[in-house]
Amino acid sequence: MNLHKITKIAMIIIAVISAVFLGALMGSSDDAANNKWISPLINLSYIVFAVCLLIVLIFVLKNLFSNKETLKRALISVALFTGVLVISYLLAGSGDVKANGILYSGSTTKLVGAGLNAFYILFIIALGSMVWAGFTKIKK
């Protein structure tokens, strides 16, 4: 059996289980607070999400380590992103701030400022890359 058939079978099984749970949920009481089906459905969604995430991570890591060039590019991207985060943190202010009657410490405001700075830097990089791609397309 190839992977495509296995995923199709798993998808059909999950769809049937979901349909059974949906039917049981719709057939039970109308009061959401007393509904005993809500918690199992939420737990099932957590389990399905965790399994999907695990499968994706396994295949991504497998493909990363199987190709040397892809691994090199990924590590360069992670290093550049880490550099943006470090620069953002260094540029962030660290003064105490009082907002809505709550006094926020310098470390909290520094982290918030670093997040905002990182967003601004990444936005400028994305905008610049779109403009650059547009110019190169027009140039050809």
N, C-alpha and C positions, 0 to 999 in steps of 0.2 A: 504494500500500500504506500502510495506517495503522500506527501504532506498535505496536498490539496484535498484529497479524499478524507483524510483524518480531520482536518479543520471543518470540512463540510458536515461530517457526522457529528462532531462536537457542537457545531452551531445548531444543528437540528435538535439535538438532545437538550441544549440550553433553551431553545425556543419552546419545546414541548413542556419543559419544567416551568418556564415562565408563564405559559398559557394556563397551566394547571393552577399555579399560584394566583394569577389574575382572576380566574374563574372563582376560586375560593374566596378571594378578597371581595369580589363584587357580590357574591352570594351571602356573605356574612353581614353582621349588623351595620347599620348606617353610621353609628357613632364611632368616630375615628379614635377617640380616647380608649374605648373598650374593645377595639379591634385587635384580635390576637394575631393577625396575619402581617401587621406592619413590621414588627421586629424581625421575623424570619426573612422577609423580603429585603430589608435593609442589610441583614447579615449576608444573604445570598449575593447581593450586589457588591458588598465588600470582598467576598471571596472571589467572585468573577473578576472584579477589577484587579485584585492581587495576582490572580493566575495570569491574566492578560499582561500585566506589567512585568511579571517574572519571565514570561515567554519572550516578550519584546526585548528585555534586557539581555537574555541569554543569546538571542540571535544577533543583536547589535554587537555585543562583546565578541561573539564568535567571528563575525565578519570583520570587526576591527583588528583582531589579532591574527587573522588569516592573511591580511594584506598589509604589507609593510608600509606602503605609500599612504594608505588610508589612515593607518595608525599615526603616522608622522603628521599628516594634516590635522587630525583630531587633536593631537597634543599641542600643536602650534595654536589652534583655535582656543583651546582651554587656557593656554599660557597668555594669549592676548586678552581674553576675557578677564582673567585674574589680574592682569596689568591694569585694565580699565577700573576694576573694583578697588585696587590699591590706590590708584591716582584719585579716584572719587573720595575715598576715605581720607586721604591726606588733604584734599581741598575743602573738606567739610568743616563747618564751624562747630564749636563745642560749648557754647554758652548755655546757661540754665534758661529755660523758657517756662512761663506761667500761662497756661491756656485753660479756659473753662474752670478756673479755680484749682487746677492741679498743677503742681510744680514738677516739671520734667527735668531730669538730671542732664548733665553735659554729655554723658555717654549715649543716652537715648537720642538726644538731638543730633549728635554726631552721626549715629547710624542712620537716622532719617535723612539727614543732609547728604550722606554718602549714597543712599539709595536714589535720591533725587538727582544728584550729580551723575551717577551712573546712567540713569535714564536719559538725561540730557546728552551725555557723551554718545551713548549708543544710538539715540535718535539722530544726532548730527552725522554719525558714521553711516547710518542707513540712508538718510537723505542724500548724503554725498555720493554714496554708491549708486543710488537710483539716477541722480543727475549725470554721473560719469557714464553709466550704461546708456542713458539717453543720448549723450553727446557722441559716444562711440558709434551708436547705431545710426545717428544722423550723418556722421562723418563718412560712413561706408556708403 
